[in-house]
């Protein structure tokens, strides 16, 4: 029986392992973090296309329980002008909608489901190097001095993927979008709204969004523009320093941004926001990268987690149905690259609208309502959200041509 080495236990890793298991392929997940370490990040959305991919391998129940329905984004200008609404996907046949959830809850749901299915997960395994073997398999070496061998190696190790650089030493690095990313949670009775309905504001100096949860808590994020910060610089900023910076950025804007930020208790950890330009090479020999390691869209897309889930299930189908690893990888790339790169490019365009100058900001606020009326409907986004994977449908050999 084929054995896969899966590098990374974030989102794509456990979904890949579960999909491979359903396809009759054994795997082991190697995760760099220790079990008690936080996965990082505040919250995210899992869109209906991602939930549909999980449903294809019956791995959706824990994720559904971890989130709350989120159907719409209301866009506002920094002056308080309502610019329009954007739907966040439609509904699956059973009424399931896009969900918002804490990132740690998503990780725990997926890893827990993989563990319950008997999939081995080894923590503290940071990849140092990997290569193919003369017999056509793959071997991985880890920083703790151990090694592992298998028939193939799948890099699900995120935007700063070590696997990507091993497959192609000339692979592009992640691209800084010009924005930071920070978020938090607060109880603030003066901020009301429909639970599950996002409100996002194009502020004069930064972008801000929040969503009331069913529990009454307000979840929020901000994208402050500025130069890329080093890890040391990010680590040195305290929560109070972040609050001071953010409240200054939103001080001239209408809306509750300043009030929400000031009321937030707990640790605030900022990060740089990145995406991945086109990665020319996804695989070499028995090694391949998927998810953010191959095609990271900026958080503006709301699709990072969902695309990783689609990737995992599609790759498992290709490995199940095609006669060898090379044919499976060829078919997988043909099936996935056009879709994911279109979504990455769309997210980059959305990001650019968050940091315009005064003249472009005025034009945007004037034109965007008309654009949303014409192109912001659910119909215009069907190509994103209506993507469906039929697990039992065979992948034809012609896909690998």
Secondary structure, DSSP 8 states (H G I E B T S, - for coil): --EEEEE--SSHHHHHHHHHHHTT-EEEEEESS-TTS----SEEEE-HHHHHHHHHTT--HHHHHH-EE--EEEEEETTS-EEEEEE-----TTS---EEEEHHHHHHHHHHHHHHTT-EEEES--EEEEEE-TTS-EEEEETTS-EEEESEEEE---TT-HHHHHH-TT----EEEEEEEEEEEE--TT----TTEEEEEE-SSEEEEEEE-TTS-EEEEEEEB-S---HHHHHH--HHHHHHHHHHHTTTSSSSHHHHHHH--S----EEEEE----S--EETTEEE-THHHH---GGGS-HHHHHHHHHHHHHHHHHHSSSHHHHHHHHHHHHHHHHHHHHHHHHHHHHTTS--HHHHHHHHHHHHHHHHHH-STGGGHHHHT----TTS---GGGG-
